[in-house]
């Protein structure tokens, strides 16, 4: 088990995850990351999430992987 943090950023700023989440393995971290992205883009907001990226890091601050929000948004037509 590991404490993992899910920070979101774009060119204008960042949303910092100060609490983190305990995950058992990388697959669980990936699934949680996808849930974070989906919950943010589905919330009522005027935010354009296309330029946002979710950064997943461990308790030492080392980045494990990134997930662009566009994976959930798809490409514009």
N, C-alpha and C positions, 0 to 999 in steps of 0.2 A: 504494500500500500504506500502511496505517496501523496503528499500535499501538492496540488497543482493549481496554478493561478491563470485566470482567463481575462486578459486585458484587451480592450478594444481601442483602436486608434484610426485616425484619418489625418490628413494634412493640417487640420485645424486644431486637433486636440486628442485627448485620450480619456477613456473610462477605465479606471484602475480597480481591479478586484483585490480588495484588501484582506478578504477572508479566505479565499481559495476553497477548494473542494478536494476531499480525499478520494482517490481513484485506485482501483486495483491493478490496472494495466493500461497500456497505450490505447487499446480499443475503447475502453471506458472513457478515457480522456477525449478521444475523438468524438464519441457519441455525445458527451456532455457539451463539447464545443459546438457541435451542430445544433444542439438544443438552445444554447445561449444565443447563437446567431438567429435562429428562427424566432425565438421569443422577442428579441429586439425589433426585428423587421415587421413582426405581426402586431406589435403594440401601436396604438393610435399615436401617430407622431407625424410631424412635417419633415422629419429628417430624411435626407436622401442617403441611404445606406450603401450605395454602389461603391463609394470610395473607402469604405471601412474595411479593416482587417482585424481578425481576432488573433492575438498572440498568446500561445499557451507556454507557460514557463514553470519550472520546478521551484522548490523552496529556496534554492540558491540563486534564483534569478536567471538561470540558464534557459534560453528558449528551446522548447522541444519541437514545436511546429507552429505554422501560421495557417489560418483559414480565412481567405477572402470572403466577404459577405456575398460576393457575386455568385458563389457556388449555390446559394439558396435562392438568389434573385433571378438567375438566368441572364441571358444576354438580351439587351433591349432590341426591339424589332425595328 
